[in-house]
Amino acid sequence: MRATDPRSLGDTRAMAQSMLLDETPKGSSEHWRSCFPEIVGRSPPMEKVLETVWKVARSDGAVLILGESGTGKDLIAAAIHRLSPRSGGHYVPLNCSAIPDNLLESQLFGHVKGAFTGADGKAIGKFEYAQGGSIFLDEIGDMPANLQAKLLRVLQDKKFTPLGSNVLMDADVRIVAATNMDLGQAIREQTFRQDLYYRLNVLPIHLPPLRERTGDIPNLLEHFMEQANRIHNSQTPCYLSDALVARLSAYDWPGNIRQLQNLISRLVVMRGAGVIEIEDLPAEMFARPEELRLTNPPVASSQPLMRPTTAMPLPMVQHAAGVRVPQDFTSLPEQGLDLTQYIEALENDLIRQALERTGNNRNQAAKLLGLNRTTLVERIKKRHLTTLNAPSKEL
């Protein structure tokens, strides 16, 4: 591998792009481990991704990272900046779905004093702060239509205007965007601009879901076990049994790496110390048997693979708005209920369950609920359900 000083690349895009013609370093596990220490796993699908990242990082074109929720899009975006000629500048991440629509424009472009009610002074936006560096726009598919048009203009003209100002400012920023949304479907539904898609999709990177890189699961388990033992400061660390490793390697992980990391943290906290066995898995891991690849059966264990479960009636839940959810949907409580609030509370509970089951993957959650994705996103935003609006780290 030939070492390259980013300062020697110059400032022109042509010079940076020309480096793509250089000999691509041959992918070996040791090579990729040294180049991408933040990425765990060296399966063939991931080595192919890392080879692509190595190439596009040295360019200055817009990058669009596509993949399911929890596949590691934020780590790939950070690696692109670290390996790019812009590594000396700021790397500024922003989750477009985590910020209310009426504040997102100010977050992106800044504002001047008096631009809107409460704007008591000037505020620097992400584009101004990222000058000479990179900006990572996560969940780009959730950007509202009016801001999509303004972002398109920034990509075209390399200039932007702070909110409430008439002064054009240079946008010397590389844009890396990411989404788990099917942008083709969003374009057909007219919720995402086709021209913006083509502007962003200059250098696409597709991240495979964990079920397509199962060879990385043992390494990921080991990594997150070490991390969880360290974080929870266990004097006697936890370990995974061989049978459990085999079972987890056969699971389809709809929430991908984030779901795996959260599960390991949960198991370490609940077990405390010693060997973690299959029976320590939460019951929801067995809720969808089709998620287990029967072509790779788990190692035999003396313990039952599944705990017997019995149907439990829905509990009576007291919500903040005073809504009581009955145990039996067919029975009206003696004290009555507010039907509108009851239905909304029930929908909110089911939406949260769908998001938790799918690792906050809104496409899969919408399928579980029989809704269009856009309908689901609008309901969550309107009702301020924190599961969706809270920033989420892609692993």
Backbone hydrogen bonds in HBPLUS format (Angstrom, degrees):
<---DONOR---> <-ACCEPTOR-->    atom                        ^
c    i                          cat <-CA-CA->   ^        H-A-AA   ^      H-
h    n   atom  resd res      DA  || num        DHA   H-A  angle D-A-AA Bond
n    s   type  num  typ     dist DA aas  dist angle  dist       angle   num
A0008-SER N   A0005-ASP O   2.85 MM   3  5.50 154.3  1.91 121.4 129.4     1
A0009-LEU N   A0006-PRO O   3.08 MM   3  5.54 165.5  2.10 115.4 119.5     2
A0016-ALA N   A0012-THR O   3.33 MM   4  6.67 162.3  2.36 146.1 150.6     3
A0017-GLN N   A0013-ARG O   2.74 MM   4  5.92 164.2  1.77 158.8 163.7     4
A0018-SER N   A0014-ALA O   2.91 MM   4  6.00 141.6  2.06 139.6 149.6     5
A0019-MET N   A0016-ALA O   3.20 MM   3  5.61 147.4  2.31 105.3 114.0     6
A0020-LEU N   A0017-GLN O   3.03 MM   3  5.70 161.7  2.07 117.2 122.8     7
A0021-LEU N   A0018-SER O   3.03 MM   3  5.73 163.8  2.06 117.0 122.2     8
A0022-ASP N   A0019-MET O   2.97 MM   3  5.28 161.0  2.00 109.4 115.7     9
A0032-TRP N   A0028-SER O   2.95 MM   4  6.23 171.0  1.96 166.9 166.7    10
A0033-ARG N   A0029-SER O   2.90 MM   4  5.98 147.8  2.01 143.7 153.4    11
A0034-SER N   A0030-GLU O   3.10 MM   4  6.29 148.0  2.21 142.0 148.9    12
A0035-CYS N   A0031-HIS O   3.05 MM   4  6.34 149.7  2.14 147.4 156.5    13
A0036-PHE N   A0032-TRP O   2.80 MM   4  5.68 154.0  1.87 146.8 153.1    14
A0039-ILE N   A0036-PHE O   3.14 MM   3  5.56 162.3  2.17 114.4 119.8    15
A0046-MET N   A0043-SER O   3.01 MM   3  5.32 117.2  2.41 106.8 122.1    16
A0047-GLU N   A0043-SER O   2.89 MM   4  6.15 156.7  1.94 160.0 167.9    17
A0048-LYS N   A0044-PRO O   3.06 MM   4  6.22 152.4  2.14 149.1 155.5    18
A0049-VAL N   A0045-PRO O   3.18 MM   4  6.48 149.8  2.27 138.0 145.9    19
A0050-LEU N   A0046-MET O   2.85 MM   4  6.13 163.8  1.88 154.8 158.6    20
A0051-GLU N   A0047-GLU O   2.96 MM   4  6.12 147.9  2.06 141.6 149.9    21
A0052-THR N   A0048-LYS O   3.16 MM   4  6.43 152.0  2.25 141.3 148.2    22
A0052-THR N   A0049-VAL O   3.04 MM   3  5.13 116.1  2.47  96.3 111.7    23
A0053-VAL N   A0049-VAL O   2.87 MM   4  6.23 158.1  1.92 153.0 159.7    24
A0054-TRP N   A0050-LEU O   2.89 MM   4  6.04 156.8  1.94 144.5 150.5    25
A0055-LYS N   A0051-GLU O   3.21 MM   4  6.48 147.2  2.32 138.9 146.5    26
A0055-LYS N   A0052-THR O   3.08 MM   3  5.18 120.3  2.46  96.2 110.7    27
A0056-VAL N   A0052-THR O   2.96 MM   4  6.28 171.0  1.97 163.9 163.6    28
A0057-ALA N   A0053-VAL O   2.94 MM   4  5.81 149.6  2.04 150.5 157.1    29
A0059-SER N   A0056-VAL O   3.07 MM   3  5.26 159.0  2.11 107.8 114.5    30
A0203-LEU N   A0062-ALA O   3.08 MM 141  6.23 135.9  2.28 148.7 161.0    31
A0063-VAL N   A0175-ILE O   3.15 MM 112  6.63 158.4  2.20 149.9 156.6    32
A0177-ALA N   A0063-VAL O   2.83 MM 114  6.15 169.9  1.84 164.0 162.6    33
A0064-LEU N   A0203-LEU O   3.28 MM 139  6.28 153.2  2.36 121.2 127.4    34
A0205-ILE N   A0064-LEU O   2.93 MM 141  6.23 154.0  2.00 153.4 152.4    35
A0065-ILE N   A0177-ALA O   2.78 MM 112  6.15 167.9  1.79 151.7 154.0    36
A0179-THR N   A0065-ILE O   3.15 MM 114  6.66 147.7  2.26 166.2 174.5    37
A0066-LEU N   A0205-ILE O   2.80 MM 139  6.13 167.5  1.82 166.6 170.9    38
A0207-LEU N   A0066-LEU O   2.81 MM 141  6.14 172.0  1.82 172.9 174.2    39
A0067-GLY N   A0179-THR O   3.38 MM 112  6.71 148.0  2.49 151.7 155.0    40
A0257-ILE N   A0070-GLY O   2.95 MM 187  5.37 122.4  2.29 138.9 141.4    41
A0076-ILE N   A0072-GLY O   3.16 MM   4  6.44 157.7  2.21 153.1 159.2    42
A0077-ALA N   A0073-LYS O   2.99 MM   4  6.21 157.3  2.05 146.4 152.7    43
A0078-ALA N   A0074-ASP O   3.04 MM   4  6.22 160.6  2.08 144.9 149.6    44
A0079-ALA N   A0075-LEU O   2.99 MM   4  6.18 150.9  2.07 142.2 150.4    45
A0080-ILE N   A0076-ILE O   2.94 MM   4  6.21 151.3  2.02 148.8 156.3    46
A0081-HIS N   A0077-ALA O   3.19 MM   4  6.55 158.5  2.24 149.0 153.5    47
A0082-ARG N   A0078-ALA O   2.97 MM   4  6.21 163.1  2.00 148.4 153.4    48
A0083-LEU N   A0079-ALA O   3.01 MM   4  6.14 150.2  2.10 149.7 155.7    49
A0084-SER N   A0081-HIS O   3.10 MM   3  5.09 158.4  2.14 105.1 111.8    50
A0087-SER N   A0084-SER O   3.16 MM   3  5.48 154.9  2.23 119.2 118.7    51
A0089-GLY N   A0086-ARG O   2.86 MM   3  5.53 162.7  1.89 124.4 130.1    52
A0134-SER N   A0090-HIS O   2.91 MM  44  6.40 153.5  1.99 158.4 167.2    53
A0092-VAL N   A0134-SER O   2.93 MM  42  6.31 163.3  1.96 151.3 156.5    54
A0136-PHE N   A0092-VAL O   2.81 MM  44  6.03 159.9  1.85 137.0 143.1    55
A0094-LEU N   A0136-PHE O   2.78 MM  42  6.00 143.9  1.91 171.4 172.5    56
A0138-ASP N   A0094-LEU O   2.86 MM  44  6.03 149.3  1.96 149.9 158.1    57
A0098-ALA N   A0095-ASN O   3.16 MM   3  5.44 154.8  2.22 107.9 115.5    58
A0096-CYS N   A0138-ASP O   2.94 MM  42  5.96 166.2  1.96 148.6 148.7    59
A0103-LEU N   A0100-PRO O   2.96 MM   3  5.49 157.7  2.01 117.4 124.7    60
A0104-LEU N   A0100-PRO O   3.10 MM   4  6.21 129.7  2.37 150.5 164.6    61
A0107-GLN N   A0103-LEU O   3.04 MM   4  6.31 155.8  2.10 150.7 158.1    62
A0108-LEU N   A0104-LEU O   2.94 MM   4  6.19 150.8  2.03 150.6 158.0    63
A0109-PHE N   A0105-GLU O   2.90 MM   4  6.00 178.7  1.90 160.0 160.4    64
A0110-GLY N   A0106-SER O   2.71 MM   4  4.46 139.3  1.87 126.6 133.3    65
A0126-LYS N   A0107-GLN O   2.83 MM  19  6.14 160.4  1.86 149.8 154.9    66
A0127-PHE N   A0108-LEU O   2.99 MM  19  5.92 176.1  1.99 161.2 161.3    67
A0163-LEU N   A0110-GLY O   2.88 MM  53  6.08 161.0  1.91 142.5 137.2    68
A0111-HIS N   A0123-ALA O   3.04 MM  12  5.30 149.4  2.13 134.3 142.5    69
A0123-ALA N   A0111-HIS O   2.89 MM  12  5.30 166.0  1.91 152.5 153.7    70
A0112-VAL N   A0163-LEU O   3.11 MM  51  6.45 149.8  2.21 179.4 171.1    71
A0115-ALA N   A0112-VAL O   3.16 MM   3  5.61 149.4  2.25 140.6 136.7    72
A0114-GLY N   A0119-ALA O   2.85 MM   5  5.16 167.9  1.87 146.0 150.2    73
A0119-ALA N   A0116-PHE O   2.93 MM   3  5.46 161.8  1.96 141.0 141.3    74
A0120-ASP N   A0118-GLY O   2.95 MM   2  5.62 121.8  2.30 111.3  94.7    75
A0129-TYR N   A0125-GLY O   3.05 MM   4  6.29 162.1  2.08 152.8 158.4    76
A0130-ALA N   A0126-LYS O   2.90 MM   4  5.95 143.6  2.04 144.2 153.5    77
A0131-GLN N   A0128-GLU O   3.35 MM   3  5.46 165.2  2.37 108.5 109.8    78
A0133-GLY N   A0130-ALA O   2.71 MM   3  5.10 154.3  1.77 146.2 146.8    79
A0132-GLY N   A0172-ASP O   2.69 MM  40  5.44 160.4  1.73 155.0 161.9    80
A0174-ARG N   A0133-GLY O   3.11 MM  41  6.47 165.4  2.13 147.1 151.6    81
A0135-ILE N   A0174-ARG O   2.91 MM  39  6.25 161.2  1.95 167.2 169.7    82
A0176-VAL N   A0135-ILE O   2.96 MM  41  6.18 169.1  1.97 163.9 163.9    83
A0137-LEU N   A0176-VAL O   2.82 MM  39  6.24 150.8  1.91 151.1 160.4    84
A0178-ALA N   A0137-LEU O   3.07 MM  41  6.37 146.5  2.19 152.5 145.7    85
A0139-GLU N   A0178-ALA O   2.96 MM  39  5.73 107.3  2.50 119.5 138.3    86
A0142-ASP N   A0139-GLU O   3.05 MM   3  5.77 163.7  2.07 120.1 124.8    87
A0140-ILE N   A0178-ALA O   2.97 MM  38  5.97 163.4  2.00 162.1 162.8    88
A0143-MET N   A0140-ILE O   3.12 MM   3  5.46 166.3  2.14 115.4 117.9    89
A0147-LEU N   A0144-PRO O   3.15 MM   3  5.61 126.1  2.45 108.4 121.1    90
A0148-GLN N   A0144-PRO O   3.02 MM   4  6.32 143.8  2.16 148.9 160.1    91
A0149-ALA N   A0145-ALA O   3.23 MM   4  6.56 152.5  2.31 150.5 155.4    92
A0151-LEU N   A0147-LEU O   2.82 MM   4  6.01 156.6  1.88 151.3 157.5    93
A0152-LEU N   A0148-GLN O   2.94 MM   4  6.12 153.1  2.01 144.5 152.0    94
A0153-ARG N   A0149-ALA O   3.16 MM   4  6.45 150.1  2.26 139.8 146.9    95
A0154-VAL N   A0150-LYS O   3.08 MM   4  6.41 148.7  2.18 142.2 150.5    96
A0155-LEU N   A0151-LEU O   2.98 MM   4  6.30 157.6  2.04 152.4 157.8    97
A0156-GLN N   A0152-LEU O   2.99 MM   4  6.23 146.5  2.10 144.5 154.0    98
A0157-ASP N   A0153-ARG O   2.82 MM   4  5.86 174.6  1.82 155.9 157.6    99
A0158-LYS N   A0154-VAL O   2.76 MM   4  4.92 140.4  1.91 133.9 141.6   100
A0171-ALA N   A0158-LYS O   2.80 MM  13  4.88 156.7  1.86 131.7 126.1   101
A0160-PHE N   A0169-MET O   2.86 MM   9  5.36 149.3  1.96 146.4 156.7   102
A0169-MET N   A0160-PHE O   2.80 MM   9  5.36 161.0  1.83 158.3 165.0   103
A0165-SER N   A0162-PRO O   3.06 MM   3  5.43 157.3  2.11 137.7 135.4   104
A0185-GLN N   A0182-ASP O   3.09 MM   3  5.44 119.6  2.47 104.8 117.9   105
A0186-ALA N   A0182-ASP O   2.99 MM   4  6.34 155.3  2.05 147.7 155.7   106
A0187-ILE N   A0183-LEU O   2.81 MM   4  5.98 149.5  1.90 146.0 153.0   107
A0188-ARG N   A0184-GLY O   3.08 MM   4  6.36 154.9  2.14 141.9 148.5   108
A0189-GLU N   A0185-GLN O   2.88 MM   4  6.16 144.7  2.01 145.1 155.4   109
A0191-THR N   A0186-ALA O   2.90 MM   5  5.27 167.1  1.92 158.1 157.3   110
A0190-GLN N   A0187-ILE O   3.01 MM   3  4.82 153.8  2.08  98.4 106.1   111
A0197-TYR N   A0193-ARG O   3.10 MM   4  6.35 152.0  2.18 142.1 149.9   112
A0198-TYR N   A0194-GLN O   3.13 MM   4  6.49 156.2  2.19 150.7 155.5   113
A0199-ARG N   A0195-ASP O   3.17 MM   4  6.38 145.0  2.29 137.6 146.9   114
A0200-LEU N   A0196-LEU O   2.93 MM   4  6.18 148.7  2.03 150.7 158.7   115
A0201-ASN N   A0197-TYR O   2.84 MM   4  5.86 151.5  1.93 150.9 159.2   116
A0212-GLU N   A0209-PRO O   2.96 MM   3  5.58 159.0  2.01 117.3 124.1   117
A0213-ARG N   A0210-LEU O   3.04 MM   3  5.12 165.2  2.06 108.7 113.0   118
A0216-ASP N   A0213-ARG O   2.98 MM   3  5.88 167.9  2.00 125.3 129.3   119
A0217-ILE N   A0214-THR O   3.09 MM   3  5.32 157.0  2.14 108.6 115.6   120
A0220-LEU N   A0216-ASP O   2.94 MM   4  6.16 157.7  1.99 157.3 164.7   121
A0221-LEU N   A0217-ILE O   2.82 MM   4  6.02 159.5  1.86 159.8 165.3   122
A0222-GLU N   A0218-PRO O   3.00 MM   4  6.23 161.5  2.03 148.4 152.9   123
A0223-HIS N   A0219-ASN O   2.93 MM   4  6.13 159.3  1.97 146.4 152.4   124
A0224-PHE N   A0220-LEU O   2.91 MM   4  6.09 171.9  1.92 156.4 157.9   125
A0225-MET N   A0221-LEU O   2.87 MM   4  5.94 144.0  2.00 144.4 154.6   126
A0226-GLU N   A0222-GLU O   3.08 MM   4  6.27 164.6  2.11 149.2 152.3   127
A0227-GLN N   A0223-HIS O   3.05 MM   4  6.28 157.8  2.10 145.0 151.8   128
A0228-ALA N   A0224-PHE O   2.85 MM   4  5.91 161.9  1.88 141.8 146.6   129
A0229-ASN N   A0225-MET O   2.94 MM   4  6.06 165.5  1.96 152.4 156.4   130
A0230-ARG N   A0226-GLU O   3.07 MM   4  6.17 150.8  2.16 141.3 149.2   131
A0231-ILE N   A0227-GLN O   2.90 MM   4  6.11 162.2  1.93 152.8 157.8   132
A0232-HIS N   A0228-ALA O   2.95 MM   4  5.96 167.5  1.96 151.6 155.2   133
A0234-SER N   A0229-ASN O   3.35 MM   5  5.68 158.4  2.40 149.3 155.5   134
A0233-ASN N   A0230-ARG O   3.31 MM   3  5.08 155.3  2.37  95.1 102.0   135
A0274-GLY N   A0237-PRO O   3.24 MM  37  6.32 155.1  2.31 128.4 125.8   136
A0239-TYR N   A0274-GLY O   2.90 MM  35  6.03 147.1  2.01 140.9 141.2   137
A0276-ILE N   A0239-TYR O   2.60 MM  37  5.87 160.4  1.64 166.9 173.5   138
A0241-SER N   A0276-ILE O   3.09 MM  35  6.01 158.9  2.14 165.0 158.6   139
A0245-VAL N   A0241-SER O   3.00 MM   4  6.34 158.7  2.04 153.7 159.4   140
A0246-ALA N   A0242-ASP O   3.01 MM   4  6.26 158.3  2.06 147.7 153.2   141
A0247-ARG N   A0243-ALA O   2.99 MM   4  6.22 153.7  2.06 142.0 149.5   142
A0248-LEU N   A0244-LEU O   2.84 MM   4  6.05 167.8  1.85 158.0 160.6   143
A0249-SER N   A0245-VAL O   2.90 MM   4  6.01 143.0  2.04 141.3 151.8   144
A0250-ALA N   A0247-ARG O   3.05 MM   3  5.16 143.0  2.19  99.4 110.5   145
A0251-TYR N   A0248-LEU O   3.33 MM   3  5.16 163.3  2.36  98.5 103.2   146
A0293-ARG N   A0250-ALA O   3.00 MM  43  5.42 159.2  2.04 151.0 156.4   147
A0252-ASP N   A0291-GLU O   2.89 MM  39  4.96 116.8  2.30 130.0 147.7   148
A0256-ASN N   A0253-TRP O   2.92 MM   3  4.90 160.6  1.96 107.9 113.2   149
A0259-GLN N   A0255-GLY O   3.40 MM   4  4.78 157.7  2.45 109.1 110.6   150
A0259-GLN N   A0256-ASN O   3.11 MM   3  5.51 120.4  2.48 106.4 119.8   151
A0260-LEU N   A0256-ASN O   3.15 MM   4  6.51 156.3  2.21 150.0 157.1   152
A0261-GLN N   A0257-ILE O   2.87 MM   4  6.11 166.1  1.89 156.2 159.0   153
A0262-ASN N   A0258-ARG O   2.98 MM   4  6.16 166.0  2.00 150.5 154.3   154
A0263-LEU N   A0259-GLN O   2.95 MM   4  6.10 153.6  2.02 146.0 153.3   155
A0264-ILE N   A0260-LEU O   3.04 MM   4  6.29 165.1  2.06 154.8 157.8   156
A0265-SER N   A0261-GLN O   3.06 MM   4  6.31 164.3  2.09 152.7 156.8   157
A0266-ARG N   A0262-ASN O   3.00 MM   4  6.17 156.4  2.05 144.6 151.2   158
A0267-LEU N   A0263-LEU O   2.86 MM   4  6.14 161.0  1.89 157.1 162.1   159
A0268-VAL N   A0264-ILE O   2.99 MM   4  6.17 163.6  2.02 154.6 158.3   160
A0269-VAL N   A0265-SER O   3.08 MM   4  6.24 160.6  2.11 146.9 152.2   161
A0270-MET N   A0266-ARG O   2.94 MM   4  6.11 167.1  1.96 153.7 157.4   162
A0271-ARG N   A0267-LEU O   2.86 MM   4  5.84 160.8  1.89 149.3 154.9   163
A0272-GLY N   A0268-VAL O   2.88 MM   4  5.59 156.2  1.93 138.2 146.3   164
A0280-ASP N   A0277-GLU O   2.99 MM   3  5.51 159.1  2.03 114.1 120.9   165
A0281-LEU N   A0278-ILE O   2.99 MM   3  5.66 168.4  2.01 121.9 125.7   166
A0285-MET N   A0282-PRO O   3.05 MM   3  5.79 160.3  2.09 120.0 126.0   167
A0286-PHE N   A0283-ALA O   2.98 MM   3  5.76 164.6  2.01 122.2 127.1   168
A0287-ALA N   A0284-GLU O   3.19 MM   3  4.90 168.8  2.21 103.2 105.0   169
A0291-GLU N   A0288-ARG O   2.94 MM   3  5.84 168.8  1.95 130.5 133.9   170
A0292-LEU N   A0289-PRO O   3.04 MM   3  5.78 171.9  2.04 125.4 127.4   171
A0296-ASN N   A0293-ARG O   3.12 MM   3  5.94 169.8  2.13 123.7 126.4   172
A0325-VAL N   A0317-VAL O   3.12 MM   8  5.18 151.8  2.21 134.5 142.6   173
A0319-HIS N   A0323-VAL O   2.96 MM   4  5.14 166.0  1.98 148.1 152.8   174
A0322-GLY N   A0319-HIS O   2.88 MM   3  5.23 160.8  1.91 116.7 120.6   175
A0331-SER N   A0328-ASP O   3.04 MM   3  5.44 165.7  2.06 116.1 120.7   176
A0336-GLY N   A0333-PRO O   2.90 MM   3  5.10 157.9  1.95 109.6 116.6   177
A0342-TYR N   A0338-ASP O   2.80 MM   4  5.92 157.2  1.85 158.3 166.3   178
A0343-ILE N   A0339-LEU O   2.93 MM   4  6.08 163.8  1.95 152.2 154.9   179
A0344-GLU N   A0340-THR O   3.10 MM   4  6.31 161.3  2.14 147.2 152.5   180
A0345-ALA N   A0341-GLN O   2.84 MM   4  6.00 160.1  1.88 149.5 155.2   181
A0346-LEU N   A0342-TYR O   2.88 MM   4  6.09 154.9  1.94 147.6 154.9   182
A0347-GLU N   A0343-ILE O   2.89 MM   4  6.11 159.4  1.93 148.4 154.0   183
A0348-ASN N   A0344-GLU O   2.88 MM   4  6.12 160.3  1.92 149.8 155.3   184
A0349-ASP N   A0345-ALA O   3.02 MM   4  6.26 157.4  2.07 146.2 151.7   185
A0350-LEU N   A0346-LEU O   3.03 MM   4  6.31 161.6  2.06 151.3 156.0   186
A0351-ILE N   A0347-GLU O   2.82 MM   4  6.04 156.6  1.87 154.6 161.5   187
A0352-ARG N   A0348-ASN O   3.00 MM   4  6.20 163.4  2.03 149.7 153.6   188
A0353-GLN N   A0349-ASP O   2.99 MM   4  6.25 157.1  2.04 146.1 152.8   189
A0354-ALA N   A0350-LEU O   2.92 MM   4  6.14 157.0  1.97 147.2 153.1   190
A0355-LEU N   A0351-ILE O   2.97 MM   4  6.24 157.3  2.02 151.8 157.7   191
A0356-GLU N   A0352-ARG O   2.90 MM   4  6.10 160.1  1.94 151.8 157.3   192
A0357-ARG N   A0353-GLN O   2.87 MM   4  6.01 158.6  1.92 149.3 155.4   193
A0358-THR N   A0354-ALA O   3.12 MM   4  6.22 145.1  2.25 139.9 148.0   194
A0360-ASN N   A0355-LEU O   2.58 MM   5  4.37 166.4  1.60 152.7 149.5   195
A0359-GLY N   A0356-GLU O   3.33 MM   3  5.17 166.5  2.35 101.0 104.1   196
A0361-ASN N   A0358-THR O   3.30 MM   3  5.36 138.7  2.49  98.0 108.6   197
A0365-ALA N   A0361-ASN O   2.90 MM   4  6.08 158.3  1.95 153.1 160.5   198
A0366-ALA N   A0362-ARG O   2.94 MM   4  5.91 156.2  1.99 138.6 144.5   199
A0367-LYS N   A0363-ASN O   3.20 MM   4  6.50 149.3  2.30 140.8 148.7   200
A0368-LEU N   A0364-GLN O   3.00 MM   4  6.33 154.7  2.06 148.9 155.5   201
A0369-LEU N   A0365-ALA O   3.09 MM   4  6.35 142.2  2.24 143.8 153.9   202
A0370-GLY N   A0366-ALA O   2.91 MM   4  5.95 108.4  2.44 135.9 153.2   203
A0371-LEU N   A0366-ALA O   2.88 MM   5  4.96 165.8  1.90 148.8 149.3   204
A0370-GLY N   A0367-LYS O   3.21 MM   3  4.99 153.4  2.28  96.1 104.1   205
A0376-LEU N   A0372-ASN O   3.06 MM   4  6.41 159.4  2.11 154.9 160.3   206
A0377-VAL N   A0373-ARG O   2.91 MM   4  6.20 166.0  1.93 158.4 161.6   207
A0378-GLU N   A0374-THR O   3.00 MM   4  6.14 161.0  2.04 146.2 151.2   208
A0379-ARG N   A0375-THR O   3.07 MM   4  6.29 157.8  2.12 148.3 153.9   209
A0380-ILE N   A0376-LEU O   3.03 MM   4  6.28 159.3  2.08 152.8 158.4   210
A0381-LYS N   A0377-VAL O   2.95 MM   4  6.14 164.6  1.97 153.3 157.5   211
A0382-LYS N   A0378-GLU O   2.89 MM   4  5.94 164.5  1.91 148.9 153.8   212
A0383-ARG N   A0379-ARG O   3.00 MM   4  6.04 149.3  2.10 141.6 149.2   213
A0384-HIS N   A0380-ILE O   2.92 MM   4  5.83 108.7  2.44 136.3 151.8   214
A0385-LEU N   A0380-ILE O   3.13 MM   5  5.26 164.7  2.15 144.5 149.1   215
A0384-HIS N   A0381-LYS O   3.26 MM   3  5.05 154.7  2.32  96.6 104.1   216
A0388-LEU N   A0385-LEU O   3.29 MM   3  6.23 144.5  2.42 124.4 128.8   217
A0389-ASN N   A0385-LEU O   3.46 MM   4  6.64 174.9  2.46 148.4 149.5   218
A0390-ALA N   A0386-THR O   2.92 MM   4  5.36 153.1  1.99 140.7 143.2   219
